[in-house]
Amino acid sequence: MRAVVQRVRRAEVTVDSEIVGAIGPGLCVLLGVTHGDTEASARKMADKLSKLRIFADADDKMNLSLQDVEGEMLVVSQFTLYGDAAKGNRPSFVAAASPEVAEPLIGQTIDQLRSLGLRVETGRFRADMDVELVNWGPVTIVLEV
């Protein structure tokens, strides 16, 4: 699994002019699934996301996690994270898992995050989504498990 994690002041995802997920301060996570990812990958990614220390403490050091600051998370499926344009200008997406594999694993990641007590909003799988956010910092981290 691969995630692009952005610390945000706010974020929302819209489908057909309808807001389907919105958060205040927290993390916007674009999440992709590749071949070979499993339930264990979903658990590991959820654990990593919940404990990622990218929020400032009283000394302005990035020492606090989303759980520590009681922030929110917006998780958006993103198969294009596995796009490869090394051999030309049109990306190949053969490294991305099929929707039948990816959707349940993204769902399991979200369920695991919620079981950890986090407030998690989502996009809509396989929809044409507009994601709007205010990147705070900016802070952007790429995770792979």
N, CA, C and O atoms as a GROMACS GRO file, in nm:
protein
  580
    1MET      N    1   0.086  -0.117   0.000
    1MET     CA    2   0.000   0.000   0.000
    1MET      C    3   0.090   0.123   0.000
    1MET      O    4   0.198   0.124   0.057
    2ARG      N    5   0.041   0.224  -0.065
    2ARG     CA    6   0.112   0.351  -0.073
    2ARG      C    7   0.015   0.461  -0.035
    2ARG      O    8  -0.102   0.460  -0.073
    3ALA      N    9   0.067   0.558   0.043
    3ALA     CA   10  -0.016   0.671   0.084
    3ALA      C   11   0.062   0.800   0.068
    3ALA      O   12   0.180   0.808   0.099
    4VAL      N   13  -0.007   0.901   0.020
    4VAL     CA   14   0.043   1.038   0.023
    4VAL      C   15  -0.038   1.106   0.133
    4VAL      O   16  -0.160   1.118   0.124
    5VAL      N   17   0.033   1.150   0.236
    5VAL     CA   18  -0.030   1.204   0.356
    5VAL      C   19   0.001   1.353   0.363
    5VAL      O   20   0.116   1.394   0.360
    6GLN      N   21  -0.104   1.432   0.374
    6GLN     CA   22  -0.087   1.576   0.386
    6GLN      C   23  -0.151   1.624   0.515
    6GLN      O   24  -0.267   1.594   0.544
    7ARG      N   25  -0.073   1.699   0.592
    7ARG     CA   26  -0.129   1.762   0.712
    7ARG      C   27  -0.211   1.881   0.662
    7ARG      O   28  -0.161   1.964   0.587
    8VAL      N   29  -0.337   1.887   0.705
    8VAL     CA   30  -0.427   1.988   0.651
    8VAL      C   31  -0.498   2.068   0.760
    8VAL      O   32  -0.518   2.020   0.872
    9ARG      N   33  -0.533   2.187   0.725
    9ARG     CA   34  -0.620   2.268   0.812
    9ARG      C   35  -0.765   2.228   0.790
    9ARG      O   36  -0.847   2.232   0.882
   10ARG      N   37  -0.795   2.188   0.665
   10ARG     CA   38  -0.928   2.138   0.631
   10ARG      C   39  -0.917   2.065   0.498
   10ARG      O   40  -0.824   2.090   0.421
   11ALA      N   41  -1.011   1.976   0.471
   11ALA     CA   42  -1.015   1.905   0.343
   11ALA      C   43  -1.156   1.855   0.319
   11ALA      O   44  -1.231   1.826   0.413
   12GLU      N   45  -1.190   1.844   0.191
   12GLU     CA   46  -1.320   1.787   0.156
   12GLU      C   47  -1.312   1.722   0.019
   12GLU      O   48  -1.229   1.757  -0.064
   13VAL      N   49  -1.401   1.625   0.000
   13VAL     CA   50  -1.411   1.557  -0.128
   13VAL      C   51  -1.555   1.568  -0.176
   13VAL      O   52  -1.650   1.547  -0.101
   14THR      N   53  -1.568   1.602  -0.304
   14THR     CA   54  -1.698   1.625  -0.365
   14THR      C   55  -1.716   1.530  -0.482
   14THR      O   56  -1.624   1.507  -0.560
   15VAL      N   57  -1.836   1.474  -0.494
   15VAL     CA   58  -1.874   1.390  -0.607
   15VAL      C   59  -2.005   1.447  -0.663
   15VAL      O   60  -2.103   1.458  -0.591
   16ASP      N   61  -2.005   1.482  -0.791
   16ASP     CA   62  -2.124   1.538  -0.855
   16ASP      C   63  -2.182   1.654  -0.775
   16ASP      O   64  -2.303   1.659  -0.750
   17SER      N   65  -2.097   1.748  -0.735
   17SER     CA   66  -2.134   1.868  -0.661
   17SER      C   67  -2.187   1.841  -0.520
   17SER      O   68  -2.240   1.932  -0.456
   18GLU      N   69  -2.173   1.718  -0.471
   18GLU     CA   70  -2.216   1.683  -0.335
   18GLU      C   71  -2.093   1.654  -0.250
   18GLU      O   72  -2.008   1.573  -0.288
   19ILE      N   73  -2.082   1.720  -0.136
   19ILE     CA   74  -1.972   1.692  -0.044
   19ILE      C   75  -2.000   1.556   0.020
   19ILE      O   76  -2.102   1.537   0.088
   20VAL      N   77  -1.908   1.460  -0.002
   20VAL     CA   78  -1.927   1.326   0.054
   20VAL      C   79  -1.837   1.301   0.175
   20VAL      O   80  -1.858   1.204   0.247
   21GLY      N   81  -1.739   1.387   0.196
   21GLY     CA   82  -1.652   1.376   0.312
   21GLY      C   83  -1.583   1.509   0.337
   21GLY      O   84  -1.536   1.573   0.243
   22ALA      N   85  -1.576   1.550   0.463
   22ALA     CA   86  -1.510   1.677   0.496
   22ALA      C   87  -1.453   1.668   0.637
   22ALA      O   88  -1.514   1.608   0.726
   23ILE      N   89  -1.336   1.729   0.656
   23ILE     CA   90  -1.272   1.732   0.788
   23ILE      C   91  -1.218   1.870   0.818
   23ILE      O   92  -1.199   1.953   0.729
   24GLY      N   93  -1.193   1.892   0.946
   24GLY     CA   94  -1.120   2.009   0.991
   24GLY      C   95  -0.972   1.973   1.000
   24GLY      O   96  -0.924   1.895   0.918
   25PRO      N   97  -0.899   2.027   1.097
   25PRO     CA   98  -0.757   1.998   1.107
   25PRO      C   99  -0.730   1.848   1.121
   25PRO      O  100  -0.796   1.778   1.198
   26GLY      N  101  -0.631   1.802   1.045
   26GLY     CA  102  -0.596   1.661   1.050
   26GLY      C  103  -0.512   1.618   0.933
   26GLY      O  104  -0.419   1.689   0.892
   27LEU      N  105  -0.545   1.502   0.877
   27LEU     CA  106  -0.470   1.444   0.767
   27LEU      C  107  -0.560   1.412   0.649
   27LEU      O  108  -0.668   1.356   0.666
   28CYS      N  109  -0.514   1.449   0.530
   28CYS     CA  110  -0.577   1.404   0.406
   28CYS      C  111  -0.486   1.295   0.351
   28CYS      O  112  -0.367   1.319   0.327
   29VAL      N  113  -0.541   1.176   0.331
   29VAL     CA  114  -0.464   1.060   0.290
   29VAL      C  115  -0.514   1.011   0.155
   29VAL      O  116  -0.630   0.970   0.142
   30LEU      N  117  -0.427   1.014   0.055
   30LEU     CA  118  -0.455   0.951  -0.074
   30LEU      C  119  -0.395   0.812  -0.063
   30LEU      O  120  -0.276   0.798  -0.035
   31LEU      N  121  -0.477   0.709  -0.086
   31LEU     CA  122  -0.437   0.572  -0.055
   31LEU      C  123  -0.451   0.481  -0.176
   31LEU      O  124  -0.557   0.471  -0.237
   32GLY      N  125  -0.340   0.416  -0.211
   32GLY     CA  126  -0.340   0.324  -0.324
   32GLY      C  127  -0.303   0.183  -0.282
   32GLY      O  128  -0.233   0.164  -0.182
   33VAL      N  129  -0.349   0.085  -0.358
   33VAL     CA  130  -0.326  -0.056  -0.330
   33VAL      C  131  -0.258  -0.119  -0.450
   33VAL      O  132  -0.294  -0.091  -0.565
   34THR      N  133  -0.161  -0.205  -0.423
   34THR     CA  134  -0.091  -0.276  -0.530
   34THR      C  135  -0.109  -0.427  -0.512
   34THR      O  136  -0.164  -0.474  -0.413
   35HIS      N  137  -0.061  -0.500  -0.610
   35HIS     CA  138  -0.068  -0.646  -0.606
   35HIS      C  139   0.010  -0.698  -0.486
   35HIS      O  140   0.118  -0.648  -0.455
   36GLY      N  141  -0.044  -0.795  -0.420
   36GLY     CA  142   0.024  -0.852  -0.305
   36GLY      C  143  -0.014  -0.788  -0.173
   36GLY      O  144   0.022  -0.840  -0.067
   37ASP      N  145  -0.085  -0.675  -0.175
   37ASP     CA  146  -0.131  -0.616  -0.050
   37ASP      C  147  -0.238  -0.707   0.011
   37ASP      O  148  -0.314  -0.773  -0.059
   38THR      N  149  -0.240  -0.708   0.145
   38THR     CA  150  -0.328  -0.799   0.218
   38THR      C  151  -0.394  -0.725   0.334
   38THR      O  152  -0.373  -0.605   0.354
   39GLU      N  153  -0.473  -0.799   0.412
   39GLU     CA  154  -0.531  -0.742   0.534
   39GLU      C  155  -0.421  -0.695   0.628
   39GLU      O  156  -0.437  -0.595   0.697
   40ALA      N  157  -0.311  -0.767   0.630
   40ALA     CA  158  -0.197  -0.727   0.715
   40ALA      C  159  -0.143  -0.592   0.669
   40ALA      O  160  -0.104  -0.509   0.751
   41SER      N  161  -0.139  -0.569   0.538
   41SER     CA  162  -0.095  -0.439   0.485
   41SER      C  163  -0.189  -0.329   0.530
   41SER      O  164  -0.145  -0.220   0.568
   42ALA      N  165  -0.318  -0.357   0.527
   42ALA     CA  166  -0.418  -0.258   0.568
   42ALA      C  167  -0.401  -0.223   0.716
   42ALA      O  168  -0.408  -0.106   0.754
   43ARG      N  169  -0.380  -0.325   0.799
   43ARG     CA  170  -0.360  -0.301   0.943
   43ARG      C  171  -0.233  -0.220   0.967
   43ARG      O  172  -0.231  -0.126   1.047
   44LYS      N  173  -0.126  -0.256   0.896
   44LYS     CA  174   0.002  -0.187   0.914
   44LYS      C  175  -0.010  -0.040   0.870
   44LYS      O  176   0.043   0.049   0.937
   45MET      N  177  -0.078  -0.016   0.759
   45MET     CA  178  -0.094   0.121   0.712
   45MET      C  179  -0.177   0.202   0.811
   45MET      O  180  -0.143   0.316   0.842
   46ALA      N  181  -0.285   0.144   0.861
   46ALA     CA  182  -0.369   0.214   0.959
   46ALA      C  183  -0.288   0.248   1.084
   46ALA      O  184  -0.298   0.358   1.137
   47ASP      N  185  -0.209   0.154   1.131
   47ASP     CA  186  -0.126   0.176   1.250
   47ASP      C  187  -0.027   0.289   1.224
   47ASP      O  188  -0.009   0.378   1.308
   48LYS      N  189   0.037   0.285   1.109
   48LYS     CA  190   0.136   0.389   1.073
   48LYS      C  191   0.069   0.526   1.064
   48LYS      O  192   0.121   0.624   1.118
   49LEU      N  193  -0.044   0.534   0.998
   49LEU     CA  194  -0.115   0.661   0.983
   49LEU      C  195  -0.159   0.717   1.118
   49LEU      O  196  -0.149   0.837   1.142
   50SER      N  197  -0.207   0.630   1.205
   50SER     CA  198  -0.257   0.676   1.335
   50SER      C  199  -0.146   0.727   1.426
   50SER      O  200  -0.170   0.810   1.514
   51LYS      N  201  -0.024   0.679   1.404
   51LYS     CA  202   0.088   0.714   1.492
   51LYS      C  203   0.188   0.811   1.429
   51LYS      O  204   0.284   0.852   1.494
   52LEU      N  205   0.166   0.848   1.303
   52LEU     CA  206   0.259   0.938   1.233
   52LEU      C  207   0.267   1.072   1.305
   52LEU      O  208   0.166   1.141   1.320
   53ARG      N  209   0.386   1.108   1.349
   53ARG     CA  210   0.404   1.228   1.431
   53ARG      C  211   0.443   1.346   1.344
   53ARG      O  212   0.562   1.374   1.323
   54ILE      N  213   0.342   1.416   1.294
   54ILE     CA  214   0.369   1.533   1.208
   54ILE      C  215   0.294   1.658   1.254
   54ILE      O  216   0.276   1.752   1.176
   55PHE      N  217   0.250   1.658   1.380
   55PHE     CA  218   0.187   1.776   1.437
   55PHE      C  219   0.280   1.834   1.543
   55PHE      O  220   0.349   1.761   1.614
   56ALA      N  221   0.281   1.965   1.554
   56ALA     CA  222   0.375   2.034   1.642
   56ALA      C  223   0.334   2.023   1.789
   56ALA      O  224   0.217   2.031   1.824
   57ASP      N  225   0.436   2.004   1.873
   57ASP     CA  226   0.416   2.006   2.017
   57ASP      C  227   0.436   2.149   2.068
   57ASP      O  228   0.446   2.242   1.989
   58ALA      N  229   0.442   2.166   2.198
   58ALA     CA  230   0.456   2.299   2.259
   58ALA      C  231   0.588   2.366   2.221
   58ALA      O  232   0.599   2.488   2.227
   59ASP      N  233   0.688   2.286   2.182
   59ASP     CA  234   0.818   2.340   2.140
   59ASP      C  235   0.828   2.356   1.989
   59ASP      O  236   0.937   2.379   1.936
   60ASP      N  237   0.715   2.343   1.921
   60ASP     CA  238   0.707   2.355   1.775
   60ASP      C  239   0.787   2.246   1.701
   60ASP      O  240   0.837   2.268   1.591
   61LYS      N  241   0.799   2.130   1.764
   61LYS     CA  242   0.863   2.014   1.702
   61LYS      C  243   0.754   1.917   1.658
   61LYS      O  244   0.652   1.904   1.725
   62MET      N  245   0.776   1.850   1.545
   62MET     CA  246   0.677   1.753   1.498
   62MET      C  247   0.689   1.626   1.582
   62MET      O  248   0.760   1.532   1.546
   63ASN      N  249   0.620   1.625   1.695
   63ASN     CA  250   0.625   1.513   1.788
   63ASN      C  251   0.488   1.453   1.818
   63ASN      O  252   0.480   1.353   1.890
   64LEU      N  253   0.382   1.511   1.765
   64LEU     CA  254   0.247   1.465   1.800
   64LEU      C  255   0.180   1.396   1.683
   64LEU      O  256   0.197   1.435   1.567
   65SER      N  257   0.103   1.294   1.715
   65SER     CA  258   0.028   1.219   1.614
   65SER      C  259  -0.114   1.275   1.602
   65SER      O  260  -0.155   1.362   1.678
   66LEU      N  261  -0.186   1.224   1.504
   66LEU     CA  262  -0.326   1.260   1.486
   66LEU      C  263  -0.406   1.226   1.612
   66LEU      O  264  -0.493   1.303   1.652
   67GLN      N  265  -0.376   1.113   1.673
   67GLN     CA  266  -0.444   1.074   1.796
   67GLN      C  267  -0.415   1.175   1.908
   67GLN      O  268  -0.504   1.211   1.985
   68ASP      N  269  -0.290   1.220   1.916
   68ASP     CA  270  -0.250   1.315   2.021
   68ASP      C  271  -0.326   1.448   2.010
   68ASP      O  272  -0.363   1.507   2.112
   69VAL      N  273  -0.348   1.494   1.887
   69VAL     CA  274  -0.412   1.624   1.868
   69VAL      C  275  -0.563   1.612   1.846
   69VAL      O  276  -0.632   1.712   1.825
   70GLU      N  277  -0.613   1.487   1.850
   70GLU     CA  278  -0.755   1.460   1.828
   70GLU      C  279  -0.803   1.518   1.695
   70GLU      O  280  -0.910   1.578   1.685
   71GLY      N  281  -0.718   1.497   1.592
   71GLY     CA  282  -0.751   1.545   1.458
   71GLY      C  283  -0.840   1.448   1.383
   71GLY      O  284  -0.875   1.341   1.434
   72GLU      N  285  -0.875   1.486   1.263
   72GLU     CA  286  -0.963   1.407   1.177
   72GLU      C  287  -0.883   1.359   1.055
   72GLU      O  288  -0.775   1.410   1.028
   73MET      N  289  -0.938   1.262   0.984
   73MET     CA  290  -0.871   1.210   0.867
   73MET      C  291  -0.969   1.195   0.752
   73MET      O  292  -1.082   1.148   0.770
   74LEU      N  293  -0.925   1.234   0.634
   74LEU     CA  294  -1.000   1.212   0.511
   74LEU      C  295  -0.920   1.115   0.426
   74LEU      O  296  -0.807   1.145   0.386
   75VAL      N  297  -0.977   0.997   0.398
   75VAL     CA  298  -0.910   0.895   0.319
   75VAL      C  299  -0.976   0.887   0.182
   75VAL      O  300  -1.098   0.868   0.171
   76VAL      N  301  -0.893   0.901   0.078
   76VAL     CA  302  -0.942   0.900  -0.060
   76VAL      C  303  -0.866   0.794  -0.138
   76VAL      O  304  -0.743   0.797  -0.145
   77SER      N  305  -0.939   0.700  -0.197
   77SER     CA  306  -0.874   0.597  -0.278
   77SER      C  307  -0.809   0.662  -0.400
   77SER      O  308  -0.864   0.756  -0.458
   78GLN      N  309  -0.691   0.609  -0.439
   78GLN     CA  310  -0.614   0.676  -0.545
   78GLN      C  311  -0.529   0.573  -0.618
   78GLN      O  312  -0.412   0.555  -0.585
   79PHE      N  313  -0.587   0.505  -0.717
   79PHE     CA  314  -0.511   0.403  -0.788
   79PHE      C  315  -0.395   0.463  -0.865
   79PHE      O  316  -0.297   0.394  -0.894
   80THR      N  317  -0.403   0.592  -0.899
   80THR     CA  318  -0.297   0.655  -0.978
   80THR      C  319  -0.165   0.670  -0.901
   80THR      O  320  -0.063   0.706  -0.959
   81LEU      N  321  -0.166   0.643  -0.769
   81LEU     CA  322  -0.040   0.644  -0.694
   81LEU      C  323   0.055   0.536  -0.745
   81LEU      O  324   0.175   0.543  -0.722
   82TYR      N  325   0.001   0.437  -0.814
   82TYR     CA  326   0.083   0.333  -0.872
   82TYR      C  327   0.103   0.353  -1.022
   82TYR      O  328   0.134   0.257  -1.093
   83GLY      N  329   0.086   0.474  -1.069
   83GLY     CA  330   0.115   0.507  -1.208
   83GLY      C  331   0.265   0.511  -1.231
   83GLY      O  332   0.340   0.556  -1.145
   84ASP      N  333   0.308   0.465  -1.348
   84ASP     CA  334   0.449   0.463  -1.383
   84ASP      C  335   0.465   0.523  -1.523
   84ASP      O  336   0.414   0.468  -1.620
   85ALA      N  337   0.535   0.635  -1.531
   85ALA     CA  338   0.559   0.701  -1.659
   85ALA      C  339   0.706   0.695  -1.698
   85ALA      O  340   0.754   0.780  -1.772
   86ALA      N  341   0.779   0.596  -1.647
   86ALA     CA  342   0.922   0.584  -1.676
   86ALA      C  343   0.949   0.558  -1.824
   86ALA      O  344   1.053   0.600  -1.876
   87LYS      N  345   0.858   0.489  -1.891
   87LYS     CA  346   0.880   0.453  -2.032
   87LYS      C  347   0.786   0.530  -2.123
   87LYS      O  348   0.711   0.470  -2.199
   88GLY      N  349   0.790   0.660  -2.116
   88GLY     CA  350   0.705   0.742  -2.203
   88GLY      C  351   0.630   0.844  -2.123
   88GLY      O  352   0.661   0.870  -2.006
   89ASN      N  353   0.532   0.903  -2.187
   89ASN     CA  354   0.458   1.013  -2.124
   89ASN      C  355   0.319   0.974  -2.078
   89ASN      O  356   0.254   1.051  -2.008
   90ARG      N  357   0.273   0.857  -2.115
   90ARG     CA  358   0.142   0.809  -2.069
   90ARG      C  359   0.165   0.707  -1.960
   90ARG      O  360   0.224   0.602  -1.985
   91PRO      N  361   0.120   0.736  -1.838
   91PRO     CA  362   0.144   0.642  -1.728
   91PRO      C  363   0.077   0.507  -1.749
   91PRO      O  364  -0.032   0.498  -1.805
   92SER      N  365   0.145   0.405  -1.703
   92SER     CA  366   0.089   0.270  -1.697
   92SER      C  367   0.044   0.248  -1.554
   92SER      O  368   0.111   0.289  -1.459
   93PHE      N  369  -0.069   0.183  -1.539
   93PHE     CA  370  -0.124   0.156  -1.406
   93PHE      C  371  -0.128   0.007  -1.374
   93PHE      O  372  -0.208  -0.037  -1.293
   94VAL      N  373  -0.041  -0.071  -1.439
   94VAL     CA  374  -0.043  -0.215  -1.418
   94VAL      C  375  -0.004  -0.253  -1.275
   94VAL      O  376  -0.039  -0.362  -1.229
   95ALA      N  377   0.066  -0.166  -1.203
   95ALA     CA  378   0.104  -0.196  -1.065
   95ALA      C  379  -0.010  -0.174  -0.966
   95ALA      O  380  -0.003  -0.217  -0.852
   96ALA      N  381  -0.116  -0.106  -1.011
   96ALA     CA  382  -0.232  -0.083  -0.924
   96ALA      C  383  -0.316  -0.210  -0.917
   96ALA      O  384  -0.338  -0.278  -1.017
   97ALA      N  385  -0.363  -0.241  -0.797
   97ALA     CA  386  -0.451  -0.357  -0.780
   97ALA      C  387  -0.585  -0.330  -0.849
   97ALA      O  388  -0.625  -0.215  -0.866
   98SER      N  389  -0.652  -0.437  -0.887
   98SER     CA  390  -0.784  -0.423  -0.948
   98SER      C  391  -0.881  -0.364  -0.846
   98SER      O  392  -0.859  -0.377  -0.725
   99PRO      N  393  -0.988  -0.302  -0.892
   99PRO     CA  394  -1.087  -0.247  -0.798
   99PRO      C  395  -1.143  -0.353  -0.704
   99PRO      O  396  -1.173  -0.324  -0.588
  100GLU      N  397  -1.158  -0.476  -0.753
  100GLU     CA  398  -1.214  -0.583  -0.670
  100GLU      C  399  -1.122  -0.619  -0.553
  100GLU      O  400  -1.168  -0.666  -0.449
  101VAL      N  401  -0.993  -0.597  -0.570
  101VAL     CA  402  -0.896  -0.621  -0.463
  101VAL      C  403  -0.879  -0.496  -0.378
  101VAL      O  404  -0.875  -0.503  -0.255
  102ALA      N  405  -0.869  -0.381  -0.444
  102ALA     CA  406  -0.837  -0.256  -0.374
  102ALA      C  407  -0.949  -0.209  -0.282
  102ALA      O  408  -0.923  -0.167  -0.169
  103GLU      N  409  -1.072  -0.215  -0.328
  103GLU     CA  410  -1.183  -0.160  -0.249
  103GLU      C  411  -1.194  -0.223  -0.110
  103GLU      O  412  -1.204  -0.150  -0.012
  104PRO      N  413  -1.193  -0.357  -0.099
  104PRO     CA  414  -1.202  -0.413   0.036
  104PRO      C  415  -1.082  -0.377   0.124
  104PRO      O  416  -1.098  -0.358   0.245
  105LEU      N  417  -0.962  -0.367   0.066
  105LEU     CA  418  -0.845  -0.335   0.147
  105LEU      C  419  -0.847  -0.190   0.194
  105LEU      O  420  -0.805  -0.160   0.306
  106ILE      N  421  -0.895  -0.102   0.110
  106ILE     CA  422  -0.911   0.037   0.154
  106ILE      C  423  -1.017   0.044   0.263
  106ILE      O  424  -1.001   0.115   0.362
  107GLY      N  425  -1.125  -0.030   0.245
  107GLY     CA  426  -1.230  -0.036   0.348
  107GLY      C  427  -1.177  -0.091   0.480
  107GLY      O  428  -1.214  -0.042   0.586
  108GLN      N  429  -1.092  -0.192   0.473
  108GLN     CA  430  -1.035  -0.250   0.595
  108GLN      C  431  -0.943  -0.150   0.665
  108GLN      O  432  -0.939  -0.144   0.788
  109THR      N  433  -0.868  -0.072   0.586
  109THR     CA  434  -0.781   0.031   0.644
  109THR      C  435  -0.866   0.134   0.718
  109THR      O  436  -0.834   0.173   0.830
  110ILE      N  437  -0.972   0.177   0.655
  110ILE     CA  438  -1.062   0.276   0.716
  110ILE      C  439  -1.126   0.218   0.843
  110ILE      O  440  -1.133   0.286   0.945
  111ASP      N  441  -1.173   0.095   0.836
  111ASP     CA  442  -1.233   0.031   0.954
  111ASP      C  443  -1.133   0.023   1.069
  111ASP      O  444  -1.167   0.048   1.184
  112GLN      N  445  -1.009  -0.012   1.036
  112GLN     CA  446  -0.905  -0.023   1.139
  112GLN      C  447  -0.878   0.114   1.201
  112GLN      O  448  -0.863   0.125   1.323
  113LEU      N  449  -0.871   0.219   1.120
  113LEU     CA  450  -0.850   0.354   1.172
  113LEU      C  451  -0.963   0.394   1.266
  113LEU      O  452  -0.940   0.452   1.372
  114ARG      N  453  -1.085   0.363   1.227
  114ARG     CA  454  -1.200   0.395   1.312
  114ARG      C  455  -1.197   0.315   1.441
  114ARG      O  456  -1.236   0.366   1.547
  115SER      N  457  -1.151   0.190   1.434
  115SER     CA  458  -1.144   0.108   1.555
  115SER      C  459  -1.040   0.161   1.653
  115SER      O  460  -1.044   0.130   1.772
  116LEU      N  461  -0.948   0.242   1.603
  116LEU     CA  462  -0.848   0.306   1.689
  116LEU      C  463  -0.901   0.435   1.751
  116LEU      O  464  -0.830   0.504   1.824
  117GLY      N  465  -1.027   0.466   1.720
  117GLY     CA  466  -1.090   0.583   1.780
  117GLY      C  467  -1.080   0.710   1.698
  117GLY      O  468  -1.114   0.818   1.746
  118LEU      N  469  -1.033   0.699   1.574
  118LEU     CA  470  -1.019   0.817   1.489
  118LEU      C  471  -1.148   0.848   1.414
  118LEU      O  472  -1.222   0.758   1.375
  119ARG      N  473  -1.173   0.977   1.394
  119ARG     CA  474  -1.285   1.019   1.309
  119ARG      C  475  -1.234   1.020   1.166
  119ARG      O  476  -1.144   1.097   1.132
  120VAL      N  477  -1.291   0.935   1.082
  120VAL     CA  478  -1.245   0.919   0.944
  120VAL      C  479  -1.360   0.944   0.848
  120VAL      O  480  -1.465   0.882   0.858
  121GLU      N  481  -1.338   1.035   0.756
  121GLU     CA  482  -1.428   1.060   0.644
  121GLU      C  483  -1.365   0.999   0.520
  121GLU      O  484  -1.244   0.973   0.517
  122THR      N  485  -1.445   0.976   0.417
  122THR     CA  486  -1.392   0.912   0.296
  122THR      C  487  -1.444   0.979   0.170
  122THR      O  488  -1.539   1.058   0.172
  123GLY      N  489  -1.378   0.944   0.062
  123GLY     CA  490  -1.430   0.975  -0.069
  123GLY      C  491  -1.525   0.863  -0.110
  123GLY      O  492  -1.576   0.790  -0.025
  124ARG      N  493  -1.548   0.851  -0.239
  124ARG     CA  494  -1.635   0.744  -0.290
  124ARG      C  495  -1.555   0.662  -0.390
  124ARG      O  496  -1.508   0.715  -0.491
  125PHE      N  497  -1.540   0.534  -0.362
  125PHE     CA  498  -1.458   0.447  -0.445
  125PHE      C  499  -1.508   0.447  -0.589
  125PHE      O  500  -1.629   0.438  -0.614
  126ARG      N  501  -1.417   0.455  -0.684
  126ARG     CA  502  -1.441   0.452  -0.829
  126ARG      C  503  -1.522   0.570  -0.880
  126ARG      O  504  -1.573   0.565  -0.992
  127ALA      N  505  -1.534   0.676  -0.802
  127ALA     CA  506  -1.605   0.796  -0.848
  127ALA      C  507  -1.505   0.899  -0.898
  127ALA      O  508  -1.388   0.895  -0.862
  128ASP      N  509  -1.553   0.990  -0.981
  128ASP     CA  510  -1.474   1.105  -1.023
  128ASP      C  511  -1.487   1.209  -0.913
  128ASP      O  512  -1.592   1.273  -0.899
  129MET      N  513  -1.381   1.225  -0.834
  129MET     CA  514  -1.387   1.309  -0.714
  129MET      C  515  -1.308   1.438  -0.732
  129MET      O  516  -1.206   1.441  -0.802
  130ASP      N  517  -1.356   1.543  -0.668
  130ASP     CA  518  -1.280   1.667  -0.653
  130ASP      C  519  -1.236   1.673  -0.508
  130ASP      O  520  -1.319   1.670  -0.417
  131VAL      N  521  -1.104   1.681  -0.487
  131VAL     CA  522  -1.050   1.688  -0.352
  131VAL      C  523  -0.993   1.829  -0.333
  131VAL      O  524  -0.909   1.875  -0.409
  132GLU      N  525  -1.042   1.895  -0.230
  132GLU     CA  526  -0.997   2.030  -0.200
  132GLU      C  527  -0.940   2.030  -0.059
  132GLU      O  528  -1.001   1.977   0.034
  133LEU      N  529  -0.822   2.091  -0.043
  133LEU     CA  530  -0.760   2.092   0.089
  133LEU      C  531  -0.672   2.214   0.106
  133LEU      O  532  -0.631   2.278   0.009
  134VAL      N  533  -0.645   2.244   0.231
  134VAL     CA  534  -0.547   2.346   0.266
  134VAL      C  535  -0.434   2.274   0.336
  134VAL      O  536  -0.446   2.234   0.452
  135ASN      N  537  -0.322   2.257   0.265
  135ASN     CA  538  -0.206   2.188   0.321
  135ASN      C  539  -0.141   2.279   0.423
  135ASN      O  540  -0.109   2.394   0.393
  136TRP      N  541  -0.123   2.228   0.543
  136TRP     CA  542  -0.078   2.305   0.658
  136TRP      C  543   0.072   2.283   0.674
  136TRP      O  544   0.115   2.174   0.714
  137GLY      N  545   0.149   2.383   0.646
  137GLY     CA  546   0.294   2.376   0.660
  137GLY      C  547   0.370   2.434   0.542
  137GLY      O  548   0.432   2.539   0.559
  138PRO      N  549   0.369   2.376   0.428
  138PRO     CA  550   0.307   2.249   0.390
  138PRO      C  551   0.386   2.129   0.444
  138PRO      O  552   0.508   2.131   0.455
  139VAL      N  553   0.310   2.025   0.478
  139VAL     CA  554   0.370   1.898   0.520
  139VAL      C  555   0.306   1.788   0.436
  139VAL      O  556   0.185   1.769   0.436
  140THR      N  557   0.392   1.717   0.363
  140THR     CA  558   0.347   1.605   0.279
  140THR      C  559   0.447   1.491   0.295
  140THR      O  560   0.567   1.510   0.279
  141ILE      N  561   0.395   1.372   0.328
  141ILE     CA  562   0.479   1.254   0.351
  141ILE      C  563   0.426   1.141   0.263
  141ILE      O  564   0.305   1.124   0.247
  142VAL      N  565   0.518   1.063   0.206
  142VAL     CA  566   0.481   0.944   0.130
  142VAL      C  567   0.514   0.823   0.215
  142VAL      O  568   0.628   0.808   0.261
  143LEU      N  569   0.415   0.736   0.236
  143LEU     CA  570   0.434   0.614   0.314
  143LEU      C  571   0.413   0.492   0.225
  143LEU      O  572   0.330   0.493   0.134
  144GLU      N  573   0.489   0.388   0.251
  144GLU     CA  574   0.470   0.262   0.181
  144GLU      C  575   0.485   0.149   0.282
  144GLU      O  576   0.582   0.145   0.358
  145VAL      N  577   0.388   0.057   0.283
  145VAL     CA  578   0.397  -0.058   0.374
  145VAL      C  579   0.382  -0.185   0.293
  145VAL      O  580   0.386  -0.295   0.349
   0.00000   0.00000   0.00000
